[in-house]
Amino acid sequence: MHTYDNMEERRSYNNGFTIIETIIAVLIVLTGVAGAYGIITNLTSFGTISPSRLTAVYLAKEGVEIVRNIRDTNWLEGHSWDEGLVAGSAACAPSNENSCTVAWDSAALQSTGGTVPFLKIDNNSRYNYAIGTATIFKRKIKIAAPAVDYLLVEVIMEWSDRGKPYSLTTRERIYNWYQI
């Protein structure tokens, strides 16, 4: 234990100790505030991106469902299950830089010719390529036939939000399970 010769020495020792405590306390508070600011900044940026990402996921799944619908329509009309999906759609092949597009009410894939148009949204909140307000989303569909009994469908969604490009890809196998 430290003994003090006079009162003056005791005051200067205590004052120095409280300044160090104050500096440490300020540093701890500043670190906490800076961390909280970083977390809040990230949360707000994720909050603005999440709706766009969620929409992209739904649009990608819709692309797969439309391809599945074309397959099912082929069965109902007595055509080959993959008609219009593989034989006549070399432009949709994954090895090609080209891809295809399809709207929810379409019965056929359309080649993009290398340029993928933006999806539009109509007054009924349906995405298409013909009418409505242009959106930030582009949808590419690529189809491969690695085996006789299934197709590999790849849907690529691309969009830009606040100047930053985003991309999302979903892949699914579409099988020829229907027995005639």
Rosetta blueprint (number, residue, H / E / L):
1 M L
2 H L
3 T L
4 Y L
5 D L
6 N L
7 M H
8 E H
9 E H
10 R H
11 R H
12 S H
13 Y H
14 N H
15 N H
16 G H
17 F H
18 T H
19 I H
20 I H
21 E H
22 T H
23 I H
24 I H
25 A H
26 V H
27 L H
28 I H
29 V H
30 L H
31 T H
32 G H
33 V H
34 A H
35 G H
36 A H
37 Y H
38 G H
39 I H
40 I H
41 T H
42 N H
43 L H
44 T H
45 S H
46 F H
47 G H
48 T H
49 I H
50 S H
51 P H
52 S H
53 R H
54 L H
55 T H
56 A H
57 V H
58 Y H
59 L H
60 A H
61 K H
62 E H
63 G H
64 V H
65 E H
66 I H
67 V H
68 R H
69 N H
70 I H
71 R H
72 D H
73 T H
74 N H
75 W H
76 L H
77 E L
78 G L
79 H L
80 S L
81 W L
82 D L
83 E L
84 G L
85 L L
86 V L
87 A L
88 G L
89 S L
90 A H
91 A H
92 C H
93 A L
94 P L
95 S L
96 N L
97 E L
98 N L
99 S L
100 C E
101 T E
102 V L
103 A L
104 W L
105 D L
106 S L
107 A L
108 A L
109 L L
110 Q E
111 S E
112 T L
113 G L
114 G L
115 T L
116 V L
117 P L
118 F E
119 L E
120 K E
121 I E
122 D L
123 N L
124 N L
125 S L
126 R L
127 Y E
128 N E
129 Y L
130 A L
131 I L
132 G L
133 T E
134 A E
135 T E
136 I E
137 F E
138 K E
139 R E
140 K E
141 I E
142 K E
143 I E
144 A E
145 A L
146 P L
147 A L
148 V L
149 D L
150 Y E
151 L E
152 L E
153 V E
154 E E
155 V E
156 I E
157 M E
158 E E
159 W E
160 S E
161 D E
162 R L
163 G L
164 K E
165 P E
166 Y E
167 S E
168 L E
169 T E
170 T E
171 R E
172 E E
173 R E
174 I E
175 Y E
176 N L
177 W L
178 Y L
179 Q L
180 I L
